[in-house]
């Protein structure tokens, strides 16, 4: 079921038919929308999750694409990543989304994504397993001018796309670390090398200034829905801003621990 209020807010803030959107989420930030409260009471949590997904998909239409992270971090733990069965560790909405009919999922054993919509399988096909490199899903989202929706989460909690920009700009506080991933895809099982631009733990994220700067430049649109907050982020413009700011200040995105 489409949630009219949410669809209207997405439309008013620039989401249109044919768009590619990537949704990072924490639905606990929202109350149960009034329009579907009775049905959620009768049918339970899955009705709420389906309604959110239906609304995102309706907003972009048949020619659009909805993408969600389904990260597992399996290769960092020496665990097998099962494309069909490994649970997403980044929210109940993403786990529900990956199990929807016709949903496809990438085979990355750390940063997998699921997608439904136009050319979903083609979009998720990986040429290599560099987590944030120029052939990664995050790079594809940038190249296709996708829009990020932070649904109930802020930049600090969930803006994984910033890591793509950090690698692009080769920030000094990250370095490459290689992992061996084992992927189970149906009957096939294979081993692969994963390249991960990891952060030196002497440095912690400090993204509040980026959020303020991007909001002031209208790169981020910030609006309310059902008691929670939604950020809509332009993938191209946020990357351009990060690159510019890092040239001015190499510590723009981090704070060093004392």
N, C-alpha and C positions, 0 to 999 in steps of 0.2 A: 504493500500500500504506500502510495506517495504521500508525504507529509506536506500539505500546502504551504504552511508558514516557512518551513525550511527551504522548499523549492523557490519560493518568492525571494527569500533573502539571498540565496545563491545567484539567482537571476539578476537581482538589483546590484549585486557586487561584481558582476561581469562574467559569470559562468554561462556559456551558451552552447547550443547544439554543435556537436562536432569537436568539442574540447577534449583534451586529455587532462585528467585530474589525478593526482596522487594524494590519497587521504591518510594522514597520520592521526590516530584517534585515542581518546579515553572517554568513553561514553558515561562514566561515572560523574563527569562534570555537569551533566545535564539531568534535569528532571524528566519525567515521562511527558512527552508533548501532549497537550490537551486534546488535540484532534484524534489521537489514537489511544488515549488513556483507558477507555473501557475495553477496547479490544486487547490491549496488552494485559489487562487484568484477567480477561477471559482465556487468552491463549499463551501468555507467558513471555519470557525474554526473547525467544526466537522471533516472535512477531515484531518486537521492537527493532531487533537487528535487521530483519528483512526489510522493514520500513525505511530505515536509514539507507540501506543499500539501494532499494528501489528508487528512493528520491535522488541519490547521486546519479544513478544510471538514467533516470528520466531526464535529469537536468542536461546531460550531455547527448542524449539520444542514441539512436542506432549507429550513427557514424562516429560517435565519441568512444572514449576508452576510460574505464575506471581502474586505477591501479592502487594496491595497498601493500605495505611492507608485511612480510610474514617471516621476519628474521628468527633464526634459531641459534646462531653462534656455534653450530655443531662442530665445525672443524677446529675451533679453538679449544674444544674439550675432548678431542679424539673420539667423537661420537659419529656414528653413521647418520647421514642426512637422508631421510626417506622423503622423496618429493611428494608422494601421495599421502603420507601419514604423519610426518613430523609436525608437531603442533607449533603454530606461531607463538612467539613469546612476547609479542608487542601489542597485546590487547585482544579482548574478546570479540570485537567487531572484525578484526583482521582474520581471526581463526574461523569465524563463521563465514566470512567472505570467501576464503580459499576453498571451502567445502561446498559452495554453491554450484548448481549445475552449470556446465560449460565454463567454469573457472579454470584458468591455466595458471601454472606456477613455474617460476624459473628454477634451475637446478643448482643455484649457488648455495654452498653448504654453510655460509655465514649470513649473507644478506640476500635472502630470496625475496621475490615479490610475486604477488598474485595479480591477475588481471582478468577482466571480463569486458567484452565489447569488440570493436572493430580491430581485426588483425591482432588479437591478444596473443596468440601463440607465436606469431612472427615477432612481435614486440619483445617477448620474453626470451627469445632465443639468444644464447650467449656465445660470443666468439672467443672469449677468454674469461679468466676468473680473477682478474684484478678488481678488487672490491669497488674502487672509486675512479678507475681509469677511463680512458676515452672510449672504451667499448662496453662500459658498465651500464646497468639499467639507469642509474642516475644521470649518466652522460646522455643516454637516449632521451630521457625526460627533458633535459636541457635543450638538446638539438631539435626536439619536436615542440618546443615552446609550451611545455606543460605548465599547469598551475597546481601549486601545492595547497592543500587544505589541511590546516592544523585544527582538528575537530575536537575541541575540549582540552587541547594541550598547547603549551607555549613553545617558543623557540628553544628554550634551554632543555626541555624534556625530549623533544622529538624531531628537531630539524636536521635529520641525517644528511640532507642535501648539502649542508654546509661543509661536510667532509669531502664531498666532490670538489668544491671550490678550494678547499685547503690543499688537496693533492694537486690540483691544477696550478696552484700558485707555489707549490713545493715549500710549505711553511717549515720553519726550522725545528719546531717542537714535535714533529712527527717523523717517523722513519718506516721503511719497508720491512715487514716481517713475513716470512713464508710459512704457510701451514699446508699440511697434507689433508685433503678432504676425501672422504669415502661417500659416494652418492649411490643411493638405491633408487632407480627409476623403473618402476614396474618389475619386470623380470631381470632387468639389466643392473649390474653393479660395477662401478668403476672408481678408480682412484685418480685424483687430479691435484695439481699444485695451485694453491690460492695465495695471491699477493695482497697483503693487507697493510695499508698505510696507518700504522698504529700511533697513538699519542704517547709521548714521554709522560709518565705519571707525575712528574714534578710540576706539571702544568695542568690547570683545571679550566674547564670551559668558562667563558665570560661573554655571553652573547646578548646581554641586556642592551648594551649600547648599539649593537647591530639592529636589534628589534626597534629601538627608538629611532635610529637614523632611517631605517627602511620605512617605518610608519610615516615619518615626517615627509619623506619623498613620495609617498603613496605607492610604494612598491609592495607594501603590506596593507591590506584592508582588514580592519578589525571590527567585528560586529557580534551582537548578542543573539542567542537563541535558547529558549527554554531554560533560562537560568545559567547557561554556560557561555563560553566565549569561543569564537571561531576566527582564525586568521587565514586570510587568502593571500598567497604569495606568488608573485610572478617569477618563474624559474630563471629567465634570462636576466632580468633586472637585478635580482638579488645577487646573482653571481658577479655581475659587473660591479655592483657596489662593494662586494667583498674584495674583489681584486684591487679596486681603487684604494680602499681603506688600508689593505695590507701593505701596499706600496708606501703609504704615508706612515704607518705604524705597524711594525711586525708583530706587536703584542695585542693587536686589535681584538682578537678573539679569545685570548687566554690570559690567565693570571698565574704567576709562578708561586708555588707554595714556599713558605719560608722555613 
